[in-house]
Amino acid sequence: MVLNQQPVYYLSSVASTPGWSQSGFAMPEGINPTIPQFYMACTGYEQSVFLMGGAWFGSANSYSPTDGVWRFDPARFSSGWEQRASMLTAVVFAAADESGDRIYLCGGLTGGMPSTLLQIFDIAGNTWTNGPNMPVGRAYLSVSALKPSRSSCSELIFAMGADSDEPTISVFNTGTQRWFDGRDLFGNQFAFPNPGGPQRVLQGTMTTSDRQIFAVGSGGMFKTQIP
C-alpha cells in the first residue's frame, strides 16, 4: 500500500452492488510526498484502519524504513486521516493485528535483518511499548489474533512465515506476555509440513476463523486446526 496521495479503495459485500469502490479520501502525504511508501503493516480496529511503518525508496533501489503511523477513519476525522504516535523502531515488511484495544506489531526488517521485535500500540493512550522479543526473527511474515476460548480474558497472537526456511509458528499470549513455539502448545502438527513451507506464504496473509488458521501465499492455501 502506497502512502503518497493515492486513492483509497474499499470492498463491500453488503452494498446494493457488492464490489470495490473508491473512497473520497486520498491517502495523506508522508514526510516526502515525491517518494512512495511501501510494504506497510495494516490492521483494522472498530471502524478504523491503521497503517504502520513501511519504507521510502531511495537512490539505486535502496530504501529507508519509516516509523510513521496513520489512522484512517472518515467518521472521526474530517480529512479521513490522522497521524498517530511514531513507532519506537522503524520497520518494513512487518505485520500486525489488533487485540484488546492494542495493536501488536511483529518483526520486520531493521538494518536489513529480520527482527525479533514486538512493538505494542495502546490505541486509546496513543503510546508504544516494547514487548518480549519473538523467539525467531521474522520479516515478510503474517500475524493474526485469536481468543483461545470464549471464556478466556487473553488472546493468542500467531506469527508465521519468514524470509528463510522457518518451519515454526510463534504464538504470543497477551495475558502471560510470553512467546511459545506453536508445537509446544498444540503438538508437532502445528508446524509447516516440510522445510521451506513458510516460503510459500512469503508476503502472503493469514487469518483465523472458527478455531482454524488459514494462510494464503504464492504456494497455495494452508490451514491448521487449533485444538
C-alpha positions as CSV (number, residue, x, y, z in Angstrom):
1,M,0.0,0.0,0.0
2,V,1.4,3.4,-1.0
3,L,1.1,6.5,1.2
4,N,1.5,9.3,-1.4
5,Q,-1.8,11.0,-2.2
6,Q,-3.0,7.7,-3.6
7,P,-6.7,6.8,-3.7
8,V,-8.3,4.5,-1.1
9,Y,-10.5,1.6,-2.2
10,Y,-12.8,-0.5,-0.1
11,L,-14.7,-3.7,-0.7
12,S,-18.3,-4.1,0.4
13,S,-20.3,-7.3,0.4
14,V,-23.5,-5.6,1.7
15,A,-23.8,-2.7,-0.7
16,S,-26.7,-2.8,-3.3
17,T,-24.0,-3.6,-5.8
18,P,-21.3,-5.6,-4.0
19,G,-17.7,-4.9,-5.1
20,W,-14.9,-2.4,-4.9
21,S,-15.5,1.4,-4.6
22,Q,-13.2,4.3,-4.3
23,S,-13.3,6.4,-1.1
24,G,-13.5,10.1,-1.3
25,F,-10.4,10.4,0.9
26,A,-6.9,10.1,-0.6
27,M,-4.0,8.9,1.4
28,P,-2.2,11.8,3.0
29,E,1.3,13.0,2.0
30,G,4.1,11.5,4.0
31,I,7.3,13.1,5.0
32,N,8.4,13.1,1.4
33,P,5.5,13.3,-1.0
34,T,7.7,12.7,-4.0
35,I,8.8,9.2,-2.9
36,P,6.3,6.4,-2.4
37,Q,6.0,4.5,0.8
38,F,5.5,0.7,0.5
39,Y,5.1,-2.5,2.5
40,M,3.4,-1.0,5.5
41,A,1.8,-3.2,8.2
42,C,-2.0,-2.8,8.2
43,T,-4.8,-3.8,10.7
44,G,-8.3,-2.8,11.5
45,Y,-9.8,-1.6,14.7
46,E,-13.6,-0.9,15.1
47,Q,-14.3,1.4,12.1
48,S,-10.7,2.4,11.7
49,V,-7.7,1.2,9.7
50,F,-4.1,1.6,10.9
51,L,-1.1,1.8,8.6
52,M,2.3,1.4,10.3
53,G,5.9,1.6,9.1
54,G,7.0,0.7,5.6
55,A,9.8,2.3,3.7
56,W,10.8,5.0,1.3
57,F,12.5,4.3,-2.0
58,G,15.9,6.0,-2.2
59,S,18.5,6.1,-4.9
60,A,20.0,3.0,-6.5
61,N,17.0,0.9,-5.4
62,S,17.8,1.4,-1.8
63,Y,15.1,2.1,0.8
64,S,14.8,3.5,4.3
65,P,12.3,2.1,6.9
66,T,10.0,4.6,8.5
67,D,8.3,4.7,11.9
68,G,5.2,6.6,10.8
69,V,1.7,5.6,11.9
70,W,-1.6,6.7,10.3
71,R,-5.2,6.1,11.3
72,F,-8.0,6.1,8.6
73,D,-11.5,6.8,10.0
74,P,-13.7,9.1,7.8
75,A,-16.4,9.2,10.5
76,R,-13.9,10.5,13.1
77,F,-11.6,12.8,11.1
78,S,-12.6,15.4,8.6
79,S,-9.7,14.6,6.3
80,G,-10.2,10.9,6.8
81,W,-6.7,10.5,8.2
82,E,-4.9,11.3,11.5
83,Q,-1.2,10.8,12.2
84,R,-0.6,8.9,15.4
85,A,2.5,8.4,17.7
86,S,5.5,7.1,15.8
87,M,6.8,3.5,16.5
88,L,9.7,3.0,18.7
89,T,11.7,1.3,15.9
90,A,11.3,1.9,12.2
91,V,10.5,-1.3,10.4
92,V,9.5,-2.6,6.9
93,F,7.9,-5.9,5.9
94,A,6.4,-6.2,9.4
95,A,2.8,-7.5,10.2
96,A,0.2,-6.6,12.9
97,D,-3.2,-7.4,14.3
98,E,-5.4,-5.9,17.0
99,S,-6.3,-7.5,20.3
100,G,-7.9,-5.9,23.4
101,D,-7.6,-2.3,22.3
102,R,-3.9,-2.8,21.4
103,I,-2.1,-3.4,18.2
104,Y,0.7,-6.0,18.2
105,L,3.3,-5.2,15.5
106,C,5.7,-8.1,15.0
107,G,9.1,-8.4,13.3
108,G,10.0,-6.7,10.1
109,L,13.4,-5.7,8.7
110,T,15.7,-3.5,10.7
111,G,19.1,-2.8,9.4
112,G,18.4,-5.2,6.6
113,M,18.0,-8.2,9.0
114,P,14.8,-10.0,10.2
115,S,13.8,-8.5,13.6
116,T,12.5,-10.3,16.7
117,L,10.8,-7.1,17.9
118,L,7.3,-7.0,19.3
119,Q,6.0,-3.4,19.4
120,I,2.7,-2.8,21.2
121,F,0.5,0.2,20.5
122,D,-2.1,1.4,23.1
123,I,-4.8,2.8,20.8
124,A,-6.6,4.9,23.4
125,G,-3.3,6.2,25.0
126,N,-1.6,6.7,21.7
127,T,1.6,5.2,23.1
128,W,4.1,2.5,22.1
129,T,5.9,0.0,24.3
130,N,8.3,-2.9,23.5
131,G,7.0,-6.3,24.4
132,P,9.1,-9.5,24.8
133,N,11.1,-10.3,21.7
134,M,9.9,-13.1,19.4
135,P,12.0,-16.3,19.6
136,V,12.7,-16.1,15.9
137,G,13.5,-13.1,13.7
138,R,10.8,-12.7,11.1
139,A,10.2,-10.4,8.1
140,Y,7.7,-10.8,5.2
141,L,5.5,-12.5,7.9
142,S,1.8,-12.7,8.7
143,V,0.1,-12.1,12.0
144,S,-3.3,-12.9,13.3
145,A,-5.0,-12.8,16.8
146,L,-7.4,-15.4,18.2
147,K,-9.1,-15.9,21.5
148,P,-8.3,-19.5,22.7
149,S,-11.8,-19.9,24.2
150,R,-14.9,-17.8,24.8
151,S,-14.2,-17.6,28.5
152,S,-10.6,-16.5,28.1
153,C,-9.6,-13.0,29.0
154,S,-6.4,-13.1,26.9
155,E,-5.8,-13.7,23.2
156,L,-3.1,-15.5,21.3
157,I,-1.1,-13.7,18.6
158,F,0.1,-16.0,15.9
159,A,3.2,-15.0,13.8
160,M,4.2,-17.2,10.9
161,G,6.3,-17.1,7.8
162,A,9.7,-15.5,7.3
163,D,12.3,-14.8,4.6
164,S,14.0,-18.1,5.4
165,D,13.1,-21.8,5.7
166,E,11.5,-21.3,9.1
167,P,9.0,-24.1,9.9
168,T,7.8,-22.8,13.3
169,I,4.8,-20.7,14.2
170,S,5.4,-18.4,17.1
171,V,2.5,-17.8,19.5
172,F,2.3,-14.8,22.0
173,N,-0.1,-15.0,24.9
174,T,-1.4,-11.5,25.7
175,G,-2.3,-12.5,29.2
176,T,1.0,-14.0,30.3
177,Q,3.1,-11.8,28.0
178,R,5.1,-14.9,26.9
179,W,6.0,-16.3,23.5
180,F,5.7,-20.0,22.7
181,D,6.6,-22.3,19.8
182,G,3.2,-23.4,18.4
183,R,4.4,-27.0,18.6
184,D,4.9,-26.8,22.3
185,L,1.3,-25.6,22.7
186,F,-0.5,-27.8,20.2
187,G,1.9,-30.6,19.1
188,N,4.0,-31.2,16.1
189,Q,1.1,-30.9,13.7
190,F,1.2,-27.2,14.4
191,A,4.1,-26.6,12.1
192,F,4.5,-26.4,8.3
193,P,4.6,-29.9,6.8
194,N,8.0,-29.6,5.3
195,P,11.1,-27.3,5.3
196,G,10.5,-24.3,3.0
197,G,6.8,-24.2,3.8
198,P,6.9,-20.6,5.1
199,Q,8.5,-19.5,1.9
200,R,5.3,-20.5,0.1
201,V,3.3,-17.9,2.2
202,L,6.1,-15.3,1.8
203,Q,4.4,-11.9,1.6
204,G,1.1,-13.7,1.9
205,T,-1.6,-13.3,4.6
206,M,-3.1,-15.2,7.4
207,T,-6.4,-15.1,9.2
208,T,-8.3,-17.1,11.9
209,S,-11.9,-18.4,11.8
210,D,-13.7,-20.9,13.9
211,R,-10.5,-22.0,15.7
212,Q,-8.8,-22.6,12.4
213,I,-5.8,-20.7,11.0
214,F,-5.7,-20.1,7.2
215,A,-2.5,-19.0,5.4
216,V,-2.6,-17.9,1.8
217,G,0.5,-17.2,-0.3
218,S,2.3,-17.9,-3.5
219,G,2.2,-21.7,-3.0
220,G,-1.5,-22.0,-2.3
221,M,-3.7,-22.1,0.8
222,F,-2.8,-23.9,4.1
223,K,-4.9,-24.4,7.2
224,T,-4.5,-25.9,10.7
225,Q,-7.0,-26.6,13.4
226,I,-6.4,-25.3,16.9
227,P,-7.2,-28.0,19.4
